[in-house]
Amino acid sequence: MENFTIYNPVQLHFGKDCLSEFGPIARTYGTKALVMYGGSSSTKYGYVSTVKRLLENERIAISEYGKVAPNPTVEQVKEAMAIAQQERIDFIVAVGGGSVIDAAKIVSVSLPENLDPWAVMTRKTNPTQNIPLLTVLTIAATGSEMNNAAVVQNNEAGKKIGLVHPLIYPQHSFLNPEFTLTVPPDQTAYGIVDMIAHALEAWFGTPAPNITNLFTLTIINEAIKNGIAVMTDPQNYEARFNLMLTATCALNGITEICRQNGDWGVHSLGHELSLQFDIPHGASLSIAYPAWLSYFATHQVDKIVTLGKFLFNVNTPAETIRKLKSFFETIGAPTRLPWKNIGLEHKEQLVAGLNRNRAGGYVYRLTNEDRRAIVELMFNPTIA
């Protein structure tokens, strides 16, 4: 087994009344805040106005950037940085899901030294300072509220990539499961897929002790069980509570204890789908995972069978893949192409992008032939 060090400095505030602590905590970071948010839901349901009111109660001046897209871009990071520089802000508050938080993280580490955010993302520049970041989560999905990772895309460069850096942990994250009661069914489903995918990336990574494997399998099981409950009754607070906690645990380091690497190959496949066709991240993963599993079914028999026994009480790779695919379909997530604006005419374009960006995992490297075969399985699923 590998030696390991656990470090996670995020202070997590969880539950219905967690925002009662928000104002006084925010005040300790200064008197000028940049509030970042994205789509209409955060404003429609009053979450942004609630946060602004709590800041105003502490006499904190507010600047805003409300244009973060579901697949955040480096241009949006630069726009937010310009506002932050002009207003000389002391800290950032991200209100929303993983996209908003990820963009805010890159603003946080690029702003103090006026760094080019894409140079930061591509590791050509190493930030040495950050602006404090507080998050108010409105959807259970990415786990960005309690980790040091962020994903941003550059449309001009044709890349969507992730960054892991010790300076991009939020200082505080506030998670009220009530905020997720307003998330529409499709976004709820994509969030469920995302948390499952995070745990699967760990599961198909390098070996880990049994306790870590059990953490990982239990996270997937909880996502499935509570995912079905939420899709059946969207106002089920207990299930929303459990999903929000599950999403956080899926990517806060618990599945990586004594594990050298997760694989993350399916995420790289999904990133290309989102980059080229602007589809939701979770939808890209529910399309990519059954194809990836089918392609590796004969090479990962033990891991897939163990997964199937724990989650579905089945005994073969094919049954496991069918069950997982069926679950994704049950909650309304896509599992194959064509879908939305991606048709057969885009197959070669998708393969070319995957090859250009060398999509593949840390454990299961992919060749050009592998990528083409997996894309074929996205369009023509054949589960052995």
C-alpha positions as CSV (number, residue, x, y, z in Angstrom):
1,M,0.0,0.0,0.0
2,E,1.1,3.6,-0.7
3,N,1.9,6.1,2.0
4,F,-0.5,9.0,2.0
5,T,-1.2,12.4,3.5
6,I,-4.8,13.7,4.0
7,Y,-5.4,17.4,3.8
8,N,-8.6,19.3,3.3
9,P,-8.9,22.8,4.8
10,V,-12.5,23.5,3.7
11,Q,-14.9,24.4,6.5
12,L,-18.2,22.8,5.5
13,H,-21.4,24.3,6.9
14,F,-24.3,21.9,6.1
15,G,-28.0,22.0,6.8
16,K,-31.1,24.1,6.6
17,D,-29.8,26.9,8.8
18,C,-26.2,26.9,7.7
19,L,-26.4,30.4,6.2
20,S,-27.0,31.9,9.6
21,E,-23.2,31.8,10.0
22,F,-22.5,33.2,6.5
23,G,-22.6,36.9,7.2
24,P,-20.3,37.1,10.2
25,I,-17.9,34.7,8.6
26,A,-17.8,36.7,5.4
27,R,-17.1,39.9,7.4
28,T,-13.8,38.4,8.6
29,Y,-12.5,38.4,5.0
30,G,-13.0,42.1,4.3
31,T,-15.5,44.7,3.2
32,K,-15.7,44.2,-0.6
33,A,-17.0,41.0,-2.2
34,L,-17.4,39.8,-5.8
35,V,-20.5,37.7,-6.0
36,M,-20.3,35.2,-8.9
37,Y,-23.2,33.3,-10.3
38,G,-24.5,31.8,-13.5
39,G,-27.9,30.8,-15.0
40,S,-31.3,32.1,-14.1
41,S,-32.2,29.7,-11.3
42,S,-29.9,31.2,-8.7
43,T,-31.6,34.6,-9.3
44,K,-35.1,33.2,-10.0
45,Y,-35.3,31.4,-6.7
46,G,-33.7,34.2,-4.7
47,Y,-30.4,32.5,-3.7
48,V,-28.3,35.4,-5.0
49,S,-30.5,38.0,-3.4
50,T,-30.3,36.1,-0.1
51,V,-26.5,36.1,-0.2
52,K,-26.4,39.7,-1.1
53,R,-28.7,40.6,1.7
54,L,-26.5,38.8,4.2
55,L,-23.5,40.6,2.9
56,E,-25.2,44.0,3.0
57,N,-26.3,43.3,6.6
58,E,-22.5,43.2,7.4
59,R,-21.9,46.4,5.4
60,I,-20.0,44.6,2.8
61,A,-19.9,46.3,-0.6
62,I,-21.0,44.0,-3.5
63,S,-19.7,43.7,-7.1
64,E,-21.3,41.1,-9.3
65,Y,-20.5,38.8,-12.2
66,G,-23.5,36.7,-13.3
67,K,-22.5,35.3,-16.7
68,V,-20.8,32.0,-15.8
69,A,-22.0,29.3,-18.3
70,P,-22.6,25.6,-17.4
71,N,-19.3,24.9,-19.2
72,P,-17.3,27.9,-17.9
73,T,-14.8,29.6,-20.2
74,V,-11.5,31.3,-19.7
75,E,-13.1,34.4,-21.2
76,Q,-15.6,34.5,-18.4
77,V,-12.9,34.1,-15.9
78,K,-11.1,37.1,-17.4
79,E,-14.3,39.2,-17.4
80,A,-14.9,38.5,-13.7
81,M,-11.2,39.3,-13.0
82,A,-11.6,42.7,-14.6
83,I,-14.5,43.6,-12.4
84,A,-12.7,42.3,-9.3
85,Q,-9.6,44.4,-10.2
86,Q,-11.6,47.5,-10.8
87,E,-13.5,47.2,-7.5
88,R,-10.5,46.1,-5.5
89,I,-12.4,43.2,-3.9
90,D,-11.3,41.4,-0.8
91,F,-12.9,38.1,-1.3
92,I,-15.2,36.1,-3.7
93,V,-18.6,34.5,-3.1
94,A,-19.6,31.8,-5.6
95,V,-23.4,31.1,-5.6
96,G,-24.4,28.1,-7.7
97,G,-23.0,24.8,-8.8
98,G,-19.6,23.4,-9.8
99,S,-19.3,25.6,-12.9
100,V,-19.6,28.8,-11.0
101,I,-17.3,27.5,-8.2
102,D,-14.7,26.4,-10.7
103,A,-14.6,29.7,-12.5
104,A,-14.4,31.5,-9.1
105,K,-11.5,29.3,-8.1
106,I,-9.5,30.3,-11.1
107,V,-10.3,34.0,-10.5
108,S,-9.2,33.5,-6.9
109,V,-5.7,32.3,-7.9
110,S,-5.2,34.5,-11.0
111,L,-6.3,37.8,-9.5
112,P,-3.6,38.6,-6.8
113,E,-0.7,38.5,-9.2
114,N,-2.7,39.4,-12.3
115,L,-1.9,36.1,-14.0
116,D,-3.3,34.9,-17.3
117,P,-5.9,32.4,-16.2
118,W,-5.2,30.1,-19.2
119,A,-1.5,30.0,-18.3
120,V,-2.6,29.0,-14.9
121,M,-4.9,26.2,-16.2
122,T,-2.2,24.9,-18.5
123,R,0.4,25.0,-15.7
124,K,2.7,27.4,-17.5
125,T,2.3,29.8,-14.6
126,N,2.2,28.7,-10.9
127,P,0.1,31.0,-8.7
128,T,1.5,31.7,-5.2
129,Q,-1.4,33.7,-3.8
130,N,-5.1,33.6,-3.7
131,I,-8.2,35.6,-2.9
132,P,-10.4,34.0,-0.2
133,L,-13.3,32.1,-1.7
134,L,-16.7,31.3,0.0
135,T,-19.2,29.1,-1.8
136,V,-23.0,28.7,-1.5
137,L,-24.0,25.5,-3.3
138,T,-27.3,25.2,-5.1
139,I,-27.0,21.8,-6.8
140,A,-25.6,18.4,-5.8
141,A,-23.1,17.3,-8.4
142,T,-19.5,18.2,-8.8
143,G,-18.1,18.3,-5.3
144,S,-16.1,21.4,-6.2
145,E,-17.3,22.9,-2.9
146,M,-14.8,20.8,-0.9
147,N,-11.8,20.1,-3.2
148,N,-8.9,21.8,-4.9
149,A,-9.9,21.1,-8.5
150,A,-11.4,23.2,-11.2
151,V,-12.3,22.7,-14.9
152,V,-12.4,25.5,-17.4
153,Q,-12.5,25.5,-21.2
154,N,-10.9,27.6,-23.9
155,N,-13.0,27.6,-27.1
156,E,-10.3,29.3,-29.1
157,A,-7.7,26.7,-28.2
158,G,-10.3,23.9,-28.5
159,K,-9.5,22.5,-25.0
160,K,-11.4,21.8,-21.8
161,I,-9.0,20.9,-19.0
162,G,-8.8,20.5,-15.2
163,L,-6.4,22.0,-12.7
164,V,-5.6,20.6,-9.3
165,H,-3.8,23.1,-7.0
166,P,-3.5,23.5,-3.3
167,L,-4.5,27.2,-3.4
168,I,-7.9,26.7,-4.9
169,Y,-9.7,25.1,-2.0
170,P,-12.6,27.3,-0.8
171,Q,-12.2,28.7,2.7
172,H,-15.9,28.0,3.6
173,S,-18.7,26.2,1.8
174,F,-22.4,26.5,2.8
175,L,-24.7,23.7,1.8
176,N,-28.4,24.0,2.4
177,P,-30.2,20.9,0.9
178,E,-33.4,23.0,0.6
179,F,-31.7,25.0,-2.2
180,T,-31.6,21.8,-4.3
181,L,-35.4,21.3,-4.1
182,T,-35.8,23.8,-7.0
183,V,-33.3,22.0,-9.3
184,P,-35.2,20.8,-12.5
185,P,-35.3,17.0,-13.2
186,D,-32.7,17.0,-16.0
187,Q,-30.1,18.9,-14.0
188,T,-30.8,16.8,-10.9
189,A,-30.2,13.7,-13.1
190,Y,-27.0,15.1,-14.5
191,G,-25.7,15.8,-11.0
192,I,-26.4,12.3,-9.9
193,V,-24.5,11.0,-12.9
194,D,-21.6,13.3,-12.1
195,M,-21.2,12.1,-8.5
196,I,-21.4,8.5,-9.6
197,A,-18.8,9.1,-12.3
198,H,-16.4,10.7,-9.7
199,A,-16.6,7.5,-7.6
200,L,-16.2,5.3,-10.7
201,E,-13.1,7.2,-11.7
202,A,-11.6,6.3,-8.3
203,W,-12.9,2.7,-8.5
204,F,-11.1,2.1,-11.8
205,G,-7.9,3.8,-10.6
206,T,-4.9,2.3,-8.9
207,P,-5.4,-0.2,-6.0
208,A,-6.6,1.0,-2.6
209,P,-7.3,-0.6,0.8
210,N,-10.6,-2.2,1.4
211,I,-11.9,0.7,3.5
212,T,-11.3,3.1,0.7
213,N,-13.0,0.8,-1.8
214,L,-16.0,0.5,0.5
215,F,-16.3,4.3,0.8
216,T,-16.2,4.4,-3.0
217,L,-18.8,1.7,-3.6
218,T,-21.1,3.1,-0.9
219,I,-21.0,6.6,-2.5
220,I,-22.3,5.1,-5.8
221,N,-24.9,3.0,-4.0
222,E,-26.2,6.1,-2.0
223,A,-26.3,8.1,-5.2
224,I,-28.4,5.4,-6.9
225,K,-30.8,4.9,-4.0
226,N,-31.4,8.6,-3.2
227,G,-31.3,9.4,-6.9
228,I,-34.3,7.2,-7.5
229,A,-36.1,8.7,-4.5
230,V,-35.5,12.2,-5.7
231,M,-36.6,11.6,-9.2
232,T,-39.8,9.9,-7.8
233,D,-40.4,12.7,-5.3
234,P,-38.4,15.9,-6.1
235,Q,-39.5,17.5,-2.8
236,N,-38.0,14.6,-0.7
237,Y,-35.8,16.6,1.6
238,E,-34.1,13.6,3.2
239,A,-33.1,12.2,-0.2
240,R,-31.9,15.7,-1.3
241,F,-29.9,16.0,1.9
242,N,-28.3,12.6,1.3
243,L,-27.5,13.4,-2.4
244,M,-25.9,16.7,-1.5
245,L,-23.6,15.0,1.1
246,T,-22.9,12.1,-1.3
247,A,-21.8,14.5,-4.1
248,T,-19.4,16.3,-1.7
249,C,-17.9,13.0,-0.5
250,A,-17.5,11.7,-4.0
251,L,-14.7,14.2,-4.7
252,N,-13.4,15.5,-1.4
253,G,-10.6,13.0,-1.1
254,I,-12.2,10.2,0.7
255,T,-12.2,7.9,-2.3
256,E,-8.5,8.6,-2.8
257,I,-7.2,7.6,0.6
258,C,-4.1,5.4,-0.1
259,R,-4.9,5.4,-3.8
260,Q,-2.2,6.7,-6.0
261,N,-4.5,7.8,-8.9
262,G,-8.0,7.7,-10.2
263,D,-8.3,7.0,-13.9
264,W,-10.3,10.0,-15.1
265,G,-10.3,8.8,-18.7
266,V,-14.1,9.0,-19.0
267,H,-14.1,12.6,-17.8
268,S,-11.6,13.4,-20.6
269,L,-14.0,11.8,-23.1
270,G,-16.9,13.7,-21.7
271,H,-15.0,17.0,-21.7
272,E,-14.6,16.7,-25.5
273,L,-18.4,16.1,-25.9
274,S,-19.1,19.2,-23.8
275,L,-16.4,21.3,-25.5
276,Q,-17.6,20.5,-29.0
277,F,-21.3,20.4,-28.5
278,D,-21.9,22.4,-25.3
279,I,-23.9,19.6,-23.6
280,P,-24.1,19.4,-19.8
281,H,-21.2,17.7,-18.1
282,G,-23.3,15.0,-16.5
283,A,-24.9,14.1,-19.8
284,S,-21.5,13.7,-21.4
285,L,-20.6,11.2,-18.7
286,S,-23.8,9.1,-18.9
287,I,-23.1,8.8,-22.7
288,A,-19.3,8.0,-22.2
289,Y,-19.4,5.6,-19.3
290,P,-21.4,2.7,-20.8
291,A,-19.2,2.8,-23.9
292,W,-16.0,2.9,-21.9
293,L,-17.1,0.1,-19.7
294,S,-18.1,-2.0,-22.7
295,Y,-14.8,-1.4,-24.3
296,F,-12.9,-2.5,-21.2
297,A,-15.3,-5.2,-20.1
298,T,-12.9,-8.1,-20.9
299,H,-9.9,-6.4,-19.4
300,Q,-11.5,-5.3,-16.1
301,V,-13.7,-8.4,-15.3
302,D,-13.0,-8.5,-11.5
303,K,-13.5,-4.8,-10.9
304,I,-16.7,-4.6,-13.0
305,V,-18.1,-7.8,-11.4
306,T,-17.3,-6.6,-7.9
307,L,-19.1,-3.3,-8.7
308,G,-22.1,-5.2,-10.1
309,K,-22.4,-7.5,-7.1
310,F,-22.3,-4.6,-4.6
311,L,-24.7,-2.3,-6.5
312,F,-27.1,-4.6,-8.3
313,N,-26.5,-8.2,-7.1
314,V,-25.4,-9.3,-10.6
315,N,-22.5,-11.5,-11.5
316,T,-21.1,-10.6,-14.9
317,P,-19.7,-7.5,-16.6
318,A,-22.5,-7.4,-19.1
319,E,-25.2,-7.5,-16.4
320,T,-23.4,-4.7,-14.5
321,I,-23.1,-2.4,-17.5
322,R,-26.8,-3.0,-18.4
323,K,-27.9,-2.2,-14.9
324,L,-25.9,1.0,-14.7
325,K,-27.0,2.0,-18.2
326,S,-30.6,1.3,-17.2
327,F,-30.3,3.4,-14.1
328,F,-29.0,6.3,-16.1
329,E,-32.0,6.0,-18.5
330,T,-34.4,5.6,-15.6
331,I,-33.4,9.0,-14.2
332,G,-33.5,10.6,-17.6
333,A,-29.8,10.8,-18.5
334,P,-28.8,10.0,-22.1
335,T,-26.7,6.8,-22.6
336,R,-25.9,6.9,-26.3
337,L,-25.5,9.0,-29.4
338,P,-27.1,10.5,-31.4
339,W,-28.5,12.9,-28.8
340,K,-29.6,16.6,-28.9
341,N,-27.3,18.3,-31.4
342,I,-24.8,15.4,-31.8
343,G,-25.6,13.2,-34.8
344,L,-23.8,10.6,-36.9
345,E,-22.4,13.4,-39.1
346,H,-20.4,14.5,-36.1
347,K,-18.7,11.1,-35.5
348,E,-15.4,11.9,-37.3
349,Q,-15.3,15.4,-35.7
350,L,-15.6,13.9,-32.3
351,V,-12.9,11.3,-32.9
352,A,-10.6,13.9,-34.3
353,G,-11.1,16.1,-31.2
354,L,-10.5,13.2,-28.8
355,N,-7.3,12.3,-30.7
356,R,-6.1,15.9,-30.9
357,N,-6.5,16.4,-27.1
358,R,-5.2,12.9,-26.4
359,A,-8.2,11.9,-24.3
360,G,-7.5,9.0,-21.9
361,G,-6.9,8.1,-18.3
362,Y,-4.0,7.9,-15.9
363,V,-4.4,4.2,-15.5
364,Y,-6.0,3.1,-18.9
365,R,-4.2,5.1,-21.6
366,L,-6.1,5.3,-24.9
367,T,-4.7,5.1,-28.4
368,N,-6.3,6.6,-31.4
369,E,-7.8,3.2,-32.2
370,D,-9.2,2.9,-28.7
371,R,-10.9,6.3,-28.9
372,R,-12.5,5.5,-32.2
373,A,-13.8,2.2,-30.9
374,I,-15.3,3.9,-27.8
375,V,-17.0,6.5,-30.0
376,E,-18.4,3.7,-32.1
377,L,-19.8,2.2,-28.9
378,M,-21.4,5.5,-28.0
379,F,-23.3,5.4,-31.3
380,N,-23.8,1.6,-31.5
381,P,-23.8,0.1,-28.0
382,T,-22.9,-3.6,-27.9
383,I,-22.7,-4.9,-24.3
384,A,-21.0,-8.3,-24.3
